[in-house]
Structures are given as C-alpha cells and as structure tokens.
Amino acid sequence: MKLKLNRRHVLSAALAAGVAIASTTAGFAMDKLQLRLATSGSETDQRSVAMAEVFAPAVADFASYEPSYNGTIFAQGTELDAISRGNLEMSITSAQELAQFFPEFSIFTAGYVHQDAAHQVAVFNDPLMDPFKAKVEDELGVKLLSVMYLGRRQVNLRQSKDELTVNTPADLAGVNLRMPGTDAWQFLGKALGAAPTPMAFSEVYTALSTGSVDGQDNPLPTVVDAKFFEVTNQIILTSHLVDLNYIAISKATWDKMSADQQAKVQAAADAAAESGRQKQLKLEGELVAFLEKQGMSVYEPDLAAFRNQVQSMYLDSEFAATWPEGVLDQINALGN
Ligand code: KDO
C-alpha cells in the first residue's frame, strides 16, 4: 500500500515532531539547574551584559541561566524576598535593599565611604565582610557571590545650568530629587541637601519628561543607557556614592550543587563582575564628552562641601548607630 500524504498527515506529523522537539528541549532544561535572575536593570546595562556573556556560558554545561530585565517579573526591591521564598534563584541586589533586612548594611550605602571600584572589591573580599555575608545566608537564605561596580552616582537635573547652578548642598534645597525607594536611599538624597522622592527606576524616564521630579541620581553609564540625557539638562559631578551591587544566589540552590558546580558558579560570578566593572569604568571615562555633545552641562561642584555635609549627616544618623564597632575604620584602612 502506498502511503498517501495529505495536508492532515503533514500537519499531524509536524505536530508530533514539534511535541518531540519541545519535550526534548524541556527535558534538557529540566535536567539543568534553573538559574532565573531578576534585575531592574536593562538588557544593555553592563551588569546584565556581563551576566549574559560571561556568567551564563561558564555555567552552561549544568545550569540554564534565565534573566529577566527592567523589573518586569519582580519589581525593584522585591527580588531578595522572592529568592528567600524560593520563587527566584538570582538577582543583582544592592546594599540598600539588604539594609531593609539588616540595617548594618547601610554602612555600604553611605556617601563618600567607598572610594573607587578597587576599594569595593577589597572591602567585599576582606574578612570584615564575613559576618555580613553569614547573616544574609543564615537569616535570608541568600548567598552574596561577588561585588559588581555600578559607578559613581552623579546628580542629574532637568533645570539648565542657567536656571540653577549647583555648587554646594545648599543649592539643592527644595530640588525634588528622585531616589530609589528605601530609607537608605532617601537619606542619601537628604544628605545631599535635596528633597528626595521615592520612585522605582522603571518610572524615572517618564517622571523626568513630565517634570513630576526635578532630577535623579545615577552613574553616567546609567544616564546614557536609560536615555535620561534626553529629558534632563545638566549633570553635577558630585560622585556622592561609588555604587555597588552584589550578585546574589539562593542558598537552597547553592546547596543543591556539587562542589565542582559551586566552584564554577563562583568563578563565573567573579569573572562576570570583573568584566562588567572594566566595561563600566571605560564608559564612565568616555561619557562626559558624549553627554556634552548632547548639549548637557557637566561640571564639578565644590566637592569638599558635599563630602563634609554628607559625611557628617551620616555620622550623626540613626544608620551609623547600627554599624558594627570598628568596621568604618576597617573600610577606610582598605582605601587609599
Ligand atoms: C536606581 O534605581 O537608581 C538604581 O541605580 C539603584 C541600583 O541599586 C540598581 O538597582 C539600579 O537602579 C538598577 O539596576 C537599574 O540600573
């Protein structure tokens, strides 16, 4: 008997093949350790790029790296809770988010404490971090793998320099400055002399374009990546926070891995952090010229005035009361 193929046969054969392919793919994915990472950063942010291009391939033989960007699956600030509840495996978290759970993490959120990218790495790898890391693991079920460099945060305003020139914190009085939505961030905004407004990162572009805020603070690569330069007119180079993030992973997921897999994940995280750091530093060096070309004023204020006000406000604050004895001196000793 000759087999006659009609359209229905072709369709059902194709469907069967599709199901076979789909189930094989699912089979492969199921065999692999699922590493879903949520970040409020964009796909083109250097931290995301480093994770996709350096971390993912280094663990690909046993793990399926599945990133989600722009706070779409988990809103900014909810990722740690999601990991802790077992709904997510990884995030690019911040000391400010950790300070919500463990107030002593605010020491890493204070203005003018970290001096540069190398200082962040020295602090993260120093034994002074051990009790901080242990607490996050034991009480939140989250392991901090490596430190990522976000960059020097600068004040970025809608007003033109002719309308408002900022030299000292007093010049920011009444300026409605968007800061991310935790106490540690809001305090930093106040310490700068501004009137801080909490807002998720994903809403900032619109808020700047409509004028519902006067400005925001972020490192230059973020100002460019998020296109904030399209809706603002000046950048004041306060460098008030050499900002960091941590690559965080679920402790339960970590404990499921073999020692060899753990070593690969750790090495991959360190390599991604280093790659992102170098790219971000390079961008920071190049972007003043780019932003000026876009018509923005970019200038340094009286840095001593900002540093003095910010440091003295932190030392007098309720945050400083939570900092473990001697740790600030240890951090300072690791710098220049
Ligand atoms: C921001 O909301 O301004 C911030 O820069 C805070 C960082 O901790 C980090 O979460 C970052 O946003 C996002 O990843 C977007 O770049």
Boltz pocket constraint, residues with backbone or C-beta under 6 A from the ligand:
constraints:
  - pocket:
      binder: B
      contacts: [[A, 39], [A, 40], [A, 41], [A, 42], [A, 45], [A, 92], [A, 93], [A, 94], [A, 180], [A, 199], [A, 200], [A, 201], [A, 217], [A, 218], [A, 222], [A, 244], [A, 245]]
      max_distance: 6.0
